Amino acid sequence: MGELAAGAGSAAMPAPAKGRLWVGLRPLWEDKFGLAGAVVLAVLIGVAIFAPAIAPYDPLESVIKPGGDLAYLEPPSRAHLLGTNNLGRDLFSQVLVGTRVALIVGFVAAFLVTLVGTTVALLAGYYRGIVDDILMRLVDVAYSIPLEPLAIVVLSFLKPSIWNIIMVVAVLSWRAPARVIRAQVLSLVERPFVKAARVSGASDLRIIFLHIAPNILAIAHVYIAITFGWAVIAETSISFLGFGDPRAISWGQILHQAFLSGAIRLAWWWAVPPGVCIMVTVMSVFFIGRAYELVLNPRLRRR
C-alpha cells in the first residue's frame, strides 16, 4: 500500500484521479461477492445498451423456418439459443431486450425511493414533534397499502407503462428506508457535532444535509441495493399479472405470455431463462451493496 501511495504521489496531474478511482473501487476488489456482482451488473448494463445490435432476431418477429413452417416452440438449438415461443419468436432476443426494462425500473426506482425515504427520515428525525408524528403516520399508511393491488388499481385507470410502474413502486417503497434511517437520525441529532453546528449559527437545512446526512449514507446505500431488487421483482410481478407495459418487452411479460399459452410447464426454455435473469440481477446488486456496507460499517466485518 505504501508503494502505491508513493507512486501516486510522484505522478503528475492524473494521479489524484486515479487514486480516487481506486478508493471507490477498492471495496469491490477486496470482496469476492462484491466483485462478482459488479462484473455481472457491468455485463447486464452492456447487454441493455447494445441489446438491439446483438439480438440475432427481431424480438417481435415470428421466425419462419426454411420449409415455410412457423418455428413453433422450438427447443434451444444453434439457431435459437433459448428456443422460441408459441408465436415463433426468438426467446434469446426477447431476454436480451428485456434487460433494458429491468435495469431502468431498478435504477430509477431505487434512486427515487432512497431519495424520498432518506429525506423524510432526515426531516422527521431532526425536527421531531409534530413533524415527526405526521411523517411517521404517513409511513404507517404506506405500510398498510399492499403494492400489487395498488398497482392493479392505478394501472387500470392510467395508461400501463414502465414509468407508471416506477411511480407505484416509489410511492410505497420509501416507507422502509424512512423508518429505519429515522432511528439513526434521532441518535445523531443528540451528538455533540450537531449541537456545535447549532451554536455556530448553521441553518437547519445545512445541519440536516451537510452534517447529519453524510452519517446515514451507509444505511441509505444499503437501501439502494435492496430497493433495486424490490423494484425488479415488483415490475416482474405486475407484468406477470398482465398489467405491464404492452409495448415493452420485459422478463415479466415473457413469463406472462408463457403462462397464458399454457406451455409454461411444457416448454421449460420459455420460463427458466427470464427467471434466472431476474435472480442473477437482484443478487448482483445485493452483493455490491453488501461490499460497500462492510466498508461504511466496519463492525459488520468483525461479525
N, C-alpha and C positions, 0 to 999 in steps of 0.2 A: 504493500500500500504506500510505503514511503517513497519507493522508486517511482510509483505512478504520480504521486504528488510532486516530486522533483521534476519529472518530465513535463508535467503540466505547467509548472512554474517557469520553466526555461523556454517554453514555446512562445509563439507570437500571439496575435490577437485571437485566432481561432481556439486557443487552448481553453479559456474560460467557458466557452460554449460547449466544448467537448466534455469538460468536467461536469457541467450542469446536466448534460445529457446522460452521462454515466450515473450520476447521483439519482436521476429519475428512473433509470432502467435497472439499477443495481438490485432492488428488491425482487424483480422478476428473475434476474440472473441467479440470485442466491437461493431461490425457492424453486424446486423442480416442478411442482404442480403449477406454480405461477408462470414459469417459463413455458410449460406445455400449453397452458391456457392462452398465453399471449400469441404463441405460434398458431394455434388453431383459430383464434379470433382474427389474426392477420390474414390467414388463408381465406376465412369467410368474407372478410371485407374485400379482398381481391376478387373473390368469386362474385360478390354482389356488384362490384363495379364493372367487371368485364363479362358478366353473365350472357348478355346478348351475343357477344362475339365468340364465346367458347361453347355455347349451346349448339349441339350438332343439328338440331331441328328447330323449327318454329314451335314453341310450346303449345300453341293453339291450333296447329295444323294437323289434320289426320294424315297419317302416313299410309301410302298405298304401296303394296309390295309389287315387285316386277310382274307378277302374273295378273295384276289388276285387283287383287283382293285387299280388303282392309286389314291392316296389321292389328287384329283384334286380340287383346290380352296376350300379347306375345311375351314369353318369359325373357329374362335377361339373356342377352347374346352380344356378339360383337357389334351388330348393327344397332342394338338398343341396350345400352349397358344396364339400365334398370327396367327394361321391358316397356310395355305400352299399356294403356288403359282400355276401357271398353269402346272408346271413340277412336282408337288407333293413334293416340297422341303419345309422343316420347316422354316417358316419366323422368328420365335423366335431365332433359332440358327443363322440365317444369320444376324439378327440385332446385336446379341451379338458379333459375329466375326467382323462385320463392325465397331465396336467401335475402333478397333486397327488402322484402316486406318485413321479415323477421328483424333485421338489423335496424331498419328505420323505426319500427314500432319500439324496439328495445331501447335504443339510444335516446330517442326523443322523449318517450315516456319516463325513462329513468332520470333524465335531466329535469323535466318538469316536476315530477313527484318529489325528488330530493330538494329542488329549489323551494317549492311551496312548503313542504314539510319542515325544512330547516328554518325558513323564515317564520313560520307560525310558532315553532318551538322557541326561537330566539325572543320573539315578542312576548309570548306567554311567560317564559321563564324569567325574563328581565323585569317586565312591568308588574307581573303577578296581580293580585287583587281582582278587580272586575274584568280586566283584560284577559287574565288567565282563565277565569271562570267561563267567559263567553267562548274563548277559543277551544277550551277543553270540552265544553258541551257540544261544539261543532264536531270535534273529534268523536265523541260518543255517538252522535247522529250518523256520522260517516261509517262507524263500525257496525251500526245496526242495519245498514243497507247492503245486501249481497251484490256482488259485482255482476255476475252473469244475468240475473233477472233485470237489473237496471239497464244493462247493455241492450237486452232484448227490447225493453220498452223504448229506450232512447232511439235505437236504430230502426225501430218500427215507424217512428214519426219523422226522423231525419233520414237523409239520403245515406245509405250504407257506404262507408268509405273508411280508409285507413285512419284518416285524421279524426273522424268521429270515434273510432275505437280508442285512439290515443287519448282523446278528451275524456272518455268514460273512465279509462284506467287512471288518468291523472286526478280526476275529481274525487275518487275514492281512496286511492292507494297512498296518498300523502299522510293518512291518519297514523300509520305505524311509525314512520320516522319522526313525526311531530311529537308523539307521546314519549318515545324513548329519548330523543335528543333534549326535550324539555327538562327531563330529570337531571341531565348533565348540566344544563344551563342554570337550574336552580342552585346547584352546588357552586358553579363558577361565579355566580353573582356575589357570593359571600367571600370570595378570595380577596386578599389584600391588593392585588394589582387593579382590580375593578374599583375598589374604594379609592385608591390613589388616583386613578383616572378621573373619578368624580371630583375629588378635591382640586385637581389641576384645572378643572373647568371644562373638561371634554363633554361634548353633547351626548345625548342618549344614543343617537344613531352611530356616532363614532365609537362609543364604548361597545355597542352591540356588534357592529360589523368589523371593527378593527382590533378589538381586544378579546371579545368572547368568541366570535365566530371561528377564528383560527384554531381554537382549542377543542372544537367539536368536529373538526374535519375528519378525524378517524372514524367516528360513527357515521357521518354523512357519506364518506367514501364507501363504507360497507353497504349502506342502503342503496347506493347507485348500482352495485352489483346485484343485490337482492331484487331491486325493483326491475332491473333488466330481465331477470328470469321471470318475475311475475308478469311483466308485460308480454313477453313472448308466449308464455303459456296462456295468458288471457286472450290474446289475439287468436291463438290456435283454437281455444275452446269456443270462442264466439264464431269463428269461421266454420268450425266443425258443426255447430248448431244451425248453420245456414244464414247467419246474419253478417257475414263478412262482406268485403267489397267484391262484388261480382266481376268487376273489371280487372282486378289484381289477382295474380297467381301467387298463392301463399301455401305454406305447408298445411295449414288448417283446411284450406279449400281442397287440397289434394285428398286429405283424409275424408272430408265431407263427400266428395264425389265417389270415393271408394265405398263409403258406407251406403250411399243412395243406390249404387249399382248392384249391391248385394254380393259383390265379389271380394269384399274385404277379407274374407277367410279363405277364399279360393286362390286369389292372386296375391300372395304374400308380398311380392315385389312392389305392389301398389301402396301398401300401408307401412311397411317396415322402414324404407329409406327416409320419408319425412319424419317419422317418429324418432329415428336415430339422430337426424339432423337437429331436431328440437332439443333432445337430450344433450348432445355434444355442445351446442351453442350455449345453453344455460350453464353447463358445467364449466366451460372455458372462462366465462366472465366471473363465475363464482370463485374459481381458483385465482384469478387475477386480483379480485378484491381481497381474498384471503392473504395473498402475499403482501399487499400493502398494509393490511390490518396488523400484521405481525410487526411491521416497522413502526407504525404510528402508535401501537400499544405493545411495547416490548414485554410487558408482563405476561401476555398470552404465549410468547415463545417459551417461557420458563414452565408453563403448564403442560 
